[in-house]
Amino acid sequence: MLTFGSRAEDLLSIDLVRNDGTATLVLAGEIDLSNREALADALEKALESPNVVVDLSRVRYLDSSGLRVLMTAHERARQDGGSLTVTRPSKDVRRVLELTSVLSLLTNGAESDEPV
């Protein structure tokens, strides 16, 4: 397990776990302009695996800069022949993903994951 620190005073905790060709990022806290680089760095490291899962169950806030980082990583994974899937978005994060019409894209259509 790798843990990425954030200069944003612990607003975001990022744990990376690799298992059988899949990298899972477990995020907790808030994703915003102040820590988007930490998220981008973690996703860059995770994308060394062909399949990436991003668990958002403990993320309470996601702004447009964080969403852009997720979308950029999703596109890169697709172009590289892999996948990046968001799972278990919290209620507030799910709402952001719905309002921006990317929920289905980022969850690969598996929208049945219940919000936490």
C-alpha positions as CSV (number, residue, x, y, z in Angstrom):
1,M,0.0,0.0,0.0
2,L,1.3,3.5,-0.9
3,T,-0.1,6.5,0.9
4,F,0.2,9.9,-0.8
5,G,0.3,13.0,1.4
6,S,-1.3,16.2,0.5
7,R,0.0,19.7,1.1
8,A,-3.6,20.7,1.7
9,E,-3.5,20.0,5.4
10,D,-4.9,16.5,5.3
11,L,-8.0,17.5,3.3
12,L,-7.4,14.4,1.2
13,S,-6.1,11.0,2.1
14,I,-5.1,8.7,-0.8
15,D,-4.2,5.0,-0.4
16,L,-3.1,2.9,-3.4
17,V,-3.3,-0.9,-3.3
18,R,-2.3,-3.2,-6.2
19,N,-3.7,-6.6,-6.7
20,D,-3.6,-8.9,-9.8
21,G,-3.3,-6.1,-12.5
22,T,-5.7,-3.8,-10.7
23,A,-4.7,-0.7,-8.8
24,T,-7.3,0.6,-6.3
25,L,-7.2,4.1,-5.1
26,V,-9.2,4.7,-1.9
27,L,-9.8,8.4,-1.4
28,A,-11.1,10.1,1.7
29,G,-11.9,13.8,2.4
30,E,-12.2,16.6,-0.1
31,I,-11.0,16.9,-3.6
32,D,-10.4,20.4,-4.8
33,L,-8.0,22.8,-6.4
34,S,-5.6,22.7,-3.4
35,N,-5.0,19.0,-3.7
36,R,-5.7,18.1,-7.4
37,E,-2.0,17.6,-8.0
38,A,-1.7,15.0,-5.3
39,L,-4.7,13.2,-6.9
40,A,-3.1,13.5,-10.3
41,D,0.2,12.1,-9.0
42,A,-1.6,9.1,-7.4
43,L,-3.6,8.4,-10.5
44,E,-0.4,8.6,-12.6
45,K,1.1,5.9,-10.4
46,A,-2.1,3.8,-10.4
47,L,-2.2,4.0,-14.3
48,E,0.9,1.8,-14.3
49,S,-1.7,-1.0,-13.9
50,P,-4.0,-1.7,-16.7
51,N,-7.1,-1.4,-14.6
52,V,-7.8,1.3,-12.0
53,V,-10.6,1.5,-9.5
54,V,-11.2,4.7,-7.6
55,D,-13.3,4.3,-4.4
56,L,-15.0,7.6,-3.6
57,S,-17.2,6.3,-0.8
58,R,-15.4,8.5,1.8
59,V,-15.0,11.6,-0.4
60,R,-17.4,14.3,0.9
61,Y,-16.6,17.0,-1.7
62,L,-15.5,17.1,-5.3
63,D,-15.0,20.3,-7.3
64,S,-14.5,20.8,-11.0
65,S,-10.7,20.6,-10.8
66,G,-10.9,17.2,-9.2
67,L,-13.5,16.1,-11.7
68,R,-11.2,17.1,-14.5
69,V,-8.3,15.1,-13.0
70,L,-10.6,12.0,-12.9
71,M,-11.8,12.6,-16.5
72,T,-8.3,13.0,-17.8
73,A,-7.1,9.8,-16.1
74,H,-10.2,8.0,-17.4
75,E,-9.4,9.0,-21.0
76,R,-5.7,8.1,-20.6
77,A,-6.6,4.6,-19.3
78,R,-9.0,4.1,-22.2
79,Q,-6.4,5.3,-24.8
80,D,-3.9,2.9,-23.2
81,G,-6.3,0.0,-23.5
82,G,-7.1,-0.2,-19.9
83,S,-9.9,1.1,-17.7
84,L,-10.6,3.5,-14.9
85,T,-13.8,3.0,-12.9
86,V,-15.2,5.1,-10.1
87,T,-17.0,3.1,-7.5
88,R,-19.2,3.8,-4.5
89,P,-19.4,7.6,-4.8
90,S,-20.8,9.3,-1.7
91,K,-24.2,11.0,-2.0
92,D,-22.7,14.4,-2.5
93,V,-20.1,13.2,-5.0
94,R,-22.7,11.2,-6.9
95,R,-24.8,14.4,-7.2
96,V,-21.8,16.2,-8.8
97,L,-21.3,13.3,-11.2
98,E,-25.0,13.2,-12.1
99,L,-25.1,17.0,-12.7
100,T,-22.1,16.9,-15.0
101,S,-23.5,13.9,-16.8
102,V,-20.4,11.7,-16.2
103,L,-21.7,9.3,-13.7
104,S,-22.4,6.5,-16.2
105,L,-19.1,7.1,-18.0
106,L,-17.0,7.0,-14.9
107,T,-18.8,4.1,-13.3
108,N,-18.9,2.2,-16.6
109,G,-22.6,2.0,-16.4
110,A,-22.6,0.3,-13.0
111,E,-24.7,3.0,-11.4
112,S,-26.3,0.5,-9.0
113,D,-23.5,1.1,-6.5
114,E,-25.3,2.5,-3.5
115,P,-24.1,5.8,-2.1
116,V,-22.6,5.5,1.3
